Amino acid sequence: MDNQHLWHSVINSLERKFSKTNLITWFQDVDIKQQKDNQVTIAVPNIFVKEWLHNKFEKDLLKTFQNFSPDIQNIKYVISKSSGHLDLRRSKNNKAQTLIDDISQPQIEFYQNRISGLNPKYTFQNFIVGQFNQLAHACALSILKKAGSINPLFVYSGVGLGKTHILEAIGNETINERKKKKVKYIPCPNFTSQIINAIRNQGIEKVVDVYSNFDVLIVDDIEFLAGKERTQEVFFRVFNNIKENDKQIILSSDRPPHSIENLEERLRSRFEGGMIADISFPDYEERLAILEEKIEERGGILPQEILEFIAKNIKKNIRELEGALTKALIIFEQERSFEKVKNALENIILEPRKKLSADKIIQTVCDFYNISQREILSKTRKKEVVLPRQTIMYLLREEINLSLPSIGVKIGNKDHTTVGYACEKIEDKIKKDGEFIKDIEVLKERIYST
């Protein structure tokens, strides 16, 4: 596999592990320089990216490289001004290779409109509508028909189910239909970084003025506001300015507003003051329709039995559906065999869940609720600590089958009767609280993610 195809394959796999924000921020100006002596050399644009990749992503990068080229044992980074040529070069004389090039390109489009922050690939033309996302889609169309008719629109779902797609589609469609409208899409971590820089440079008022001036403000992953008091204060001002001027606010999160811990009540009430639309999991027929639409977009050909096999086995993540489809197209073009495609997809579809550790569960729940492990292990009975603590106990019992006494030891030497009571409370809450069920689904997805 040559350098370009190897890099595109690696990026395509990383998209299923990392957020779009991480990929765009750290990988858009990166490329393979050479492979030699069991080492791959990566060209990066500056020392900052070099250090970040080495410290934060190297383990996942190396493992992903080895999935495609097992001989690679080390990664070397070099700073190069010419890094980042992500467009595949196609051979006009090789139709099979051209098809592979087409479908091997990473699903993240690295070009983004620098003013709006929008990715032009996200449109309503390539958005599949089903019962699982019908409410969010209807709300989006209502906003396009009349901005401010639903304000704010708050969309939430688990990972890989299309909330970013629908947010950016609203932005792109608004720009296409109303050229003079000023639209801004920004992931919440980026907004937070801007606030931190503004505090250092005494530029808070400028940030408020700039963001208040947009006709449509779209903030993705708003749950990252949790616990950041100064950022919440600035966003509260921006929110009020936009709302009072009959402009549009659109937000997304991996959970509903009431489940975002350490969020100021005045912000929570404003988020709940508009429309809250959830995106659930697509059923089998919807997953099959998504695959059929995607393969038509790409101009590829696959037997129906392969599409059905993918749809039956990947149930909770549209991004994983697309990744499996990409791999299936490549293998089928080469082998023309359903069995060989099925075997090739085993790593994506049939890979058994890795053995979990109690520490992974505890840390994941703490991150989700934005509290420290020290608070979990303490004796405090604060409401904001009790629910996460009981959730950890429940997940330790359900996911890795720890005994009640063992769980008690893990959670600050609690009595086994306390653990049993906690598990019963969570089981009861799951039966009665539909929103909490979604929180549990998100937590499990994060626990089992790489």
C-alpha positions as CSV (number, residue, x, y, z in Angstrom):
1,M,0.0,0.0,0.0
2,D,1.5,3.3,-1.0
3,N,1.8,6.3,1.3
4,Q,-1.3,8.1,0.1
5,H,-3.6,5.1,0.4
6,L,-2.1,4.2,3.7
7,W,-2.7,7.7,5.1
8,H,-6.3,7.8,3.8
9,S,-7.0,4.4,5.3
10,V,-5.6,5.5,8.7
11,I,-7.6,8.7,8.7
12,N,-10.8,6.8,7.8
13,S,-10.3,4.5,10.8
14,L,-9.4,7.3,13.2
15,E,-12.7,9.0,12.4
16,R,-14.5,6.2,14.2
17,K,-12.3,6.9,17.3
18,F,-11.9,10.6,17.5
19,S,-14.3,13.5,17.2
20,K,-14.5,15.6,14.0
21,T,-13.0,18.5,16.0
22,N,-9.9,16.6,16.9
23,L,-9.4,15.4,13.4
24,I,-9.7,18.8,11.8
25,T,-7.6,20.4,14.5
26,W,-4.7,18.0,14.5
27,F,-4.6,16.0,11.3
28,Q,-5.6,18.4,8.5
29,D,-2.0,19.5,7.8
30,V,-0.4,16.1,8.4
31,D,0.8,13.4,5.9
32,I,3.1,10.5,5.5
33,K,6.6,11.5,4.3
34,Q,8.1,8.0,4.0
35,Q,8.1,4.4,5.2
36,K,11.4,2.7,5.8
37,D,12.9,0.1,8.2
38,N,9.7,-0.6,10.1
39,Q,9.3,3.1,10.7
40,V,6.7,5.6,9.3
41,T,7.8,9.2,9.1
42,I,4.9,11.7,9.4
43,A,5.2,15.3,8.2
44,V,3.6,17.9,10.5
45,P,3.3,21.7,10.1
46,N,4.8,22.8,13.4
47,I,6.4,21.7,16.7
48,F,3.0,22.2,18.5
49,V,1.3,19.6,16.4
50,K,4.3,17.3,16.6
51,E,4.2,17.3,20.4
52,W,0.4,16.9,20.6
53,L,0.4,13.9,18.2
54,H,3.3,12.3,20.1
55,N,1.8,12.8,23.5
56,K,-1.9,12.4,22.9
57,F,-2.5,10.3,19.8
58,E,0.6,8.1,19.2
59,K,-0.7,5.0,20.8
60,D,-3.9,5.0,18.6
61,L,-1.9,6.2,15.5
62,L,0.6,3.3,15.8
63,K,-2.1,0.7,16.4
64,T,-4.1,2.0,13.4
65,F,-1.0,2.0,11.1
66,Q,-0.3,-1.6,12.2
67,N,-3.9,-2.6,11.1
68,F,-2.9,-1.8,7.6
69,S,0.8,-2.3,7.6
70,P,1.8,-4.7,10.5
71,D,5.6,-4.2,9.9
72,I,5.4,-0.6,11.2
73,Q,6.8,-0.5,14.7
74,N,7.7,3.2,15.2
75,I,6.5,6.7,14.3
76,K,8.9,9.6,13.6
77,Y,7.7,13.2,13.2
78,V,9.3,15.8,11.0
79,I,8.3,19.4,10.6
80,S,7.5,20.2,7.0
81,K,5.8,23.2,5.4
82,S,4.5,21.1,2.5
83,S,2.6,18.5,4.6
84,G,-1.1,17.9,4.3
85,H,-1.9,17.1,0.7
86,L,-5.0,15.1,1.3
87,D,-6.5,14.8,-2.2
88,L,-5.9,11.4,-3.7
89,R,-4.3,11.3,-7.1
90,R,-6.1,8.9,-9.4
91,S,-4.9,6.9,-12.4
92,K,-7.2,7.6,-15.3
93,N,-6.1,4.3,-16.8
94,N,-7.1,2.2,-13.9
95,K,-10.9,2.1,-13.3
96,A,-10.6,-0.3,-10.3
97,Q,-8.0,1.9,-8.6
98,T,-10.1,4.9,-9.3
99,L,-13.1,3.3,-7.5
100,I,-10.9,2.4,-4.6
101,D,-9.6,5.9,-4.4
102,D,-13.1,7.3,-4.5
103,I,-14.3,5.2,-1.6
104,S,-11.1,5.2,0.4
105,Q,-11.1,9.0,1.0
106,P,-11.6,9.9,4.7
107,Q,-15.2,10.7,5.6
108,I,-14.0,13.9,7.2
109,E,-13.8,16.7,4.7
110,F,-10.9,18.9,5.8
111,Y,-11.9,21.9,3.9
112,Q,-14.1,24.2,6.0
113,N,-15.4,27.6,5.3
114,R,-13.2,29.8,7.4
115,I,-15.8,32.4,8.1
116,S,-18.8,30.2,9.0
117,G,-16.8,27.2,10.2
118,L,-19.2,25.0,8.2
119,N,-18.3,21.9,6.4
120,P,-20.0,22.0,2.9
121,K,-20.4,18.2,2.7
122,Y,-23.2,18.3,5.3
123,T,-26.5,19.0,3.5
124,F,-30.1,17.9,3.7
125,Q,-29.7,16.2,0.3
126,N,-27.5,13.5,1.8
127,F,-29.3,13.4,5.2
128,I,-31.4,10.2,5.7
129,V,-34.7,10.9,7.5
130,G,-36.3,8.1,9.6
131,Q,-38.3,7.8,12.7
132,F,-35.1,7.9,14.8
133,N,-34.4,11.5,13.7
134,Q,-37.8,12.7,12.4
135,L,-38.4,15.3,15.1
136,A,-34.9,16.9,14.8
137,H,-35.4,17.1,11.0
138,A,-38.8,18.6,11.3
139,C,-37.4,21.3,13.6
140,A,-34.6,22.0,11.2
141,L,-37.0,22.6,8.3
142,S,-39.1,24.9,10.5
143,I,-36.1,27.0,11.3
144,L,-35.2,27.2,7.6
145,K,-38.7,28.3,6.8
146,K,-38.7,30.9,9.5
147,A,-35.6,31.7,11.6
148,G,-36.5,32.1,15.2
149,S,-39.6,29.9,15.0
150,I,-37.9,27.5,17.4
151,N,-35.4,29.2,19.6
152,P,-33.2,27.7,20.8
153,L,-33.2,24.3,19.0
154,F,-31.4,21.8,21.3
155,V,-30.5,18.5,19.6
156,Y,-29.0,15.6,21.5
157,S,-27.9,12.1,20.7
158,G,-25.2,9.5,21.3
159,V,-22.0,9.4,19.2
160,G,-22.2,9.0,15.4
161,L,-26.0,9.4,14.9
162,G,-26.0,12.6,12.8
163,K,-26.5,15.5,15.2
164,T,-23.5,17.4,13.8
165,H,-24.8,16.7,10.2
166,I,-28.2,18.2,10.9
167,L,-26.7,21.3,12.6
168,E,-24.3,22.0,9.8
169,A,-26.9,21.3,7.2
170,I,-29.1,24.0,8.7
171,G,-26.2,26.4,8.5
172,N,-25.3,25.5,4.9
173,E,-28.9,25.7,3.7
174,T,-29.3,29.1,5.4
175,I,-26.2,30.5,3.6
176,N,-27.4,29.1,0.3
177,E,-30.9,30.5,0.5
178,R,-30.1,33.8,2.3
179,K,-26.7,35.0,1.1
180,K,-26.6,38.0,3.5
181,K,-27.2,36.0,6.6
182,K,-24.2,35.6,8.9
183,V,-23.9,32.1,10.1
184,K,-21.4,30.7,12.6
185,Y,-20.8,27.0,13.5
186,I,-18.3,26.3,16.3
187,P,-17.6,23.3,18.5
188,C,-17.9,24.2,22.2
189,P,-14.3,23.3,23.0
190,N,-13.2,25.8,20.4
191,F,-15.4,28.5,21.9
192,T,-14.0,27.7,25.4
193,S,-10.5,28.1,24.1
194,Q,-11.4,31.5,22.6
195,I,-12.8,32.6,26.0
196,I,-9.6,31.6,27.7
197,N,-7.5,33.5,25.2
198,A,-9.8,36.5,25.6
199,I,-9.4,36.5,29.4
200,R,-5.6,36.6,29.0
201,N,-5.8,39.4,26.5
202,Q,-8.6,41.3,28.2
203,G,-10.8,40.8,25.1
204,I,-14.0,39.4,26.5
205,E,-16.2,42.3,25.3
206,K,-14.9,41.8,21.7
207,V,-15.8,38.0,21.9
208,V,-19.3,38.9,23.1
209,D,-19.8,41.5,20.4
210,V,-18.5,39.2,17.6
211,Y,-20.7,36.3,18.5
212,S,-23.8,38.4,19.2
213,N,-23.6,39.7,15.7
214,F,-24.3,36.4,14.0
215,D,-27.8,35.8,12.6
216,V,-27.5,32.0,13.2
217,L,-25.2,30.7,15.9
218,I,-24.6,26.9,16.0
219,V,-22.7,25.5,19.0
220,D,-21.8,21.8,18.9
221,D,-21.2,19.7,22.0
222,I,-22.5,22.3,24.4
223,E,-22.0,19.9,27.3
224,F,-18.4,21.1,27.4
225,L,-19.6,24.3,29.1
226,A,-20.1,22.2,32.3
227,G,-18.0,23.5,35.1
228,K,-16.5,26.4,33.2
229,E,-17.9,29.3,35.1
230,R,-16.4,32.2,33.1
231,T,-17.2,30.6,29.7
232,Q,-20.8,30.0,30.9
233,E,-21.0,33.7,31.9
234,V,-19.9,34.9,28.4
235,F,-22.1,32.4,26.6
236,F,-25.1,33.5,28.7
237,R,-24.5,37.1,27.5
238,V,-24.2,36.0,23.9
239,F,-27.3,33.8,24.1
240,N,-29.4,36.7,25.5
241,N,-28.1,39.1,22.9
242,I,-29.0,36.8,20.0
243,K,-32.4,35.8,21.4
244,E,-33.4,39.4,22.2
245,N,-32.6,40.4,18.6
246,D,-34.8,37.6,17.1
247,K,-31.8,35.7,15.8
248,Q,-31.3,31.9,15.8
249,I,-29.5,29.7,18.3
250,I,-28.9,26.0,17.6
251,L,-27.2,23.7,20.1
252,S,-26.2,20.1,20.3
253,S,-25.1,17.8,23.1
254,D,-24.7,14.1,23.9
255,R,-27.4,14.5,26.6
256,P,-30.5,16.6,27.4
257,P,-30.0,19.9,29.4
258,H,-31.2,18.5,32.7
259,S,-28.5,15.8,32.6
260,I,-25.6,18.3,32.1
261,E,-24.1,18.6,35.5
262,N,-22.4,21.8,36.7
263,L,-24.4,23.9,34.3
264,E,-25.8,27.2,35.7
265,E,-29.5,27.0,36.2
266,R,-30.1,30.2,34.2
267,L,-28.5,28.6,31.2
268,R,-30.3,25.3,31.7
269,S,-33.6,27.0,31.8
270,R,-32.8,28.9,28.6
271,F,-31.8,25.7,26.8
272,E,-35.1,24.1,27.9
273,G,-37.0,27.2,26.8
274,G,-37.1,26.2,23.1
275,M,-37.4,22.8,21.5
276,I,-35.5,19.7,22.7
277,A,-35.2,17.1,20.0
278,D,-33.4,13.7,20.5
279,I,-32.0,11.5,17.8
280,S,-32.3,7.8,18.8
281,F,-30.9,4.7,17.2
282,P,-32.0,3.8,13.6
283,D,-33.9,0.4,13.3
284,Y,-32.9,-2.3,10.8
285,E,-34.9,-0.9,7.8
286,E,-33.5,2.6,8.5
287,R,-29.9,1.3,8.7
288,L,-30.4,-0.5,5.4
289,A,-31.8,2.6,3.8
290,I,-28.8,4.6,4.9
291,L,-26.4,2.1,3.4
292,E,-28.3,2.1,0.1
293,E,-28.3,5.9,0.0
294,K,-24.5,6.0,0.7
295,I,-23.6,3.4,-1.9
296,E,-25.7,5.3,-4.5
297,E,-23.8,8.5,-3.6
298,R,-20.5,6.7,-4.2
299,G,-21.5,5.0,-7.4
300,G,-20.4,1.7,-6.0
301,I,-21.9,-1.8,-6.4
302,L,-22.5,-4.3,-3.6
303,P,-24.8,-7.4,-3.4
304,Q,-27.8,-6.9,-1.2
305,E,-26.7,-9.7,1.1
306,I,-23.6,-7.6,2.1
307,L,-25.7,-4.5,2.8
308,E,-28.1,-6.6,4.9
309,F,-25.2,-8.2,6.8
310,I,-23.8,-4.8,7.7
311,A,-27.2,-3.4,8.7
312,K,-28.0,-6.4,10.9
313,N,-24.7,-6.2,12.8
314,I,-24.0,-2.5,13.3
315,K,-26.9,-1.1,15.2
316,K,-26.0,2.1,17.1
317,N,-23.6,4.2,15.1
318,I,-24.1,5.6,11.6
319,R,-20.4,6.4,11.3
320,E,-19.5,2.8,11.9
321,L,-22.1,1.8,9.2
322,E,-20.2,4.1,6.7
323,G,-16.8,2.7,7.8
324,A,-18.0,-0.9,7.2
325,L,-19.5,0.1,3.9
326,T,-16.2,1.6,2.8
327,K,-14.2,-1.5,3.7
328,A,-16.8,-3.8,2.0
329,L,-16.6,-1.8,-1.2
330,I,-12.9,-2.1,-1.4
331,I,-12.8,-5.8,-0.6
332,F,-15.6,-6.7,-2.9
333,E,-14.1,-4.8,-5.8
334,Q,-10.9,-6.9,-5.3
335,E,-12.4,-10.3,-4.4
336,R,-16.0,-10.5,-5.6
337,S,-16.8,-12.7,-2.7
338,F,-19.4,-12.3,0.1
339,E,-17.5,-14.6,2.4
340,K,-14.3,-12.6,2.1
341,V,-16.1,-9.4,2.7
342,K,-17.8,-10.9,5.7
343,N,-14.4,-12.1,7.1
344,A,-12.8,-8.7,6.4
345,L,-15.6,-6.9,8.4
346,E,-15.1,-9.0,11.5
347,N,-12.8,-6.5,13.2
348,I,-15.5,-3.8,12.8
349,I,-18.6,-5.9,13.4
350,L,-17.8,-9.0,15.4
351,E,-14.8,-7.9,17.5
352,P,-15.6,-8.9,21.1
353,R,-15.8,-6.2,23.7
354,K,-12.5,-5.7,25.4
355,K,-12.3,-6.7,29.0
356,L,-13.3,-3.7,31.0
357,S,-11.6,-2.4,34.1
358,A,-13.4,-0.8,37.1
359,D,-11.1,2.2,36.7
360,K,-12.3,2.8,33.1
361,I,-16.0,2.7,34.3
362,I,-15.3,5.1,37.2
363,Q,-13.3,7.6,35.1
364,T,-15.9,7.5,32.3
365,V,-18.8,8.3,34.6
366,C,-16.8,11.0,36.4
367,D,-16.0,12.7,33.1
368,F,-19.6,12.4,32.0
369,Y,-20.9,14.1,35.1
370,N,-17.9,16.4,35.4
371,I,-17.0,15.5,39.0
372,S,-13.8,14.2,40.5
373,Q,-13.1,10.6,41.7
374,R,-12.3,12.1,45.1
375,E,-15.9,13.3,45.4
376,I,-17.2,9.8,44.3
377,L,-15.1,8.1,47.0
378,S,-16.0,10.6,49.7
379,K,-18.9,10.3,52.1
380,T,-20.8,13.3,50.8
381,R,-24.5,12.9,50.1
382,K,-24.8,15.8,47.7
383,K,-27.3,15.2,45.0
384,E,-24.8,16.0,42.2
385,V,-22.5,13.2,43.6
386,V,-25.0,10.6,44.7
387,L,-26.4,9.8,41.2
388,P,-23.0,9.4,39.5
389,R,-21.9,7.2,42.4
390,Q,-24.9,5.0,42.2
391,T,-24.5,4.8,38.4
392,I,-20.9,3.6,38.8
393,M,-22.1,0.9,41.2
394,Y,-24.8,-0.2,38.8
395,L,-22.3,-0.3,35.8
396,L,-19.7,-2.2,37.8
397,R,-22.3,-4.8,38.6
398,E,-23.9,-5.0,35.2
399,E,-20.9,-4.6,32.9
400,I,-18.1,-6.5,34.7
401,N,-20.2,-8.5,37.2
402,L,-18.3,-7.4,40.3
403,S,-19.8,-8.7,43.6
404,L,-21.5,-6.2,45.9
405,P,-18.7,-6.3,48.5
406,S,-16.0,-5.8,45.7
407,I,-17.9,-2.8,44.4
408,G,-18.1,-1.3,47.9
409,V,-14.4,-1.6,48.3
410,K,-13.9,0.2,44.9
411,I,-16.2,3.0,45.9
412,G,-14.6,4.2,49.1
413,N,-15.3,1.1,51.3
414,K,-19.0,1.4,51.1
415,D,-21.1,-1.4,52.8
416,H,-22.5,-4.1,50.4
417,T,-26.0,-3.2,51.4
418,T,-25.5,0.4,50.2
419,V,-24.3,-1.0,46.9
420,G,-27.3,-3.2,46.5
421,Y,-29.6,-0.3,47.3
422,A,-27.8,1.9,44.7
423,C,-28.2,-0.8,42.0
424,E,-31.9,-1.1,42.7
425,K,-32.3,2.7,42.6
426,I,-30.7,2.9,39.2
427,E,-32.6,-0.1,37.9
428,D,-35.8,1.6,39.0
429,K,-34.8,4.9,37.4
430,I,-34.1,3.2,34.1
431,K,-37.6,1.7,34.1
432,K,-39.2,5.1,34.7
433,D,-36.9,7.8,33.2
434,G,-36.6,7.7,29.4
435,E,-34.0,10.5,29.5
436,F,-31.8,8.6,32.0
437,I,-31.9,5.5,29.7
438,K,-30.2,7.6,27.0
439,D,-27.6,8.8,29.6
440,I,-26.8,5.1,30.3
441,E,-26.6,4.3,26.6
442,V,-24.1,7.2,26.1
443,L,-22.0,6.0,29.1
444,K,-21.9,2.4,27.8
445,E,-20.8,3.7,24.4
446,R,-18.0,5.7,25.9
447,I,-16.9,2.9,28.2
448,Y,-16.6,0.5,25.3
449,S,-15.0,3.0,22.9
450,T,-11.2,2.9,22.4
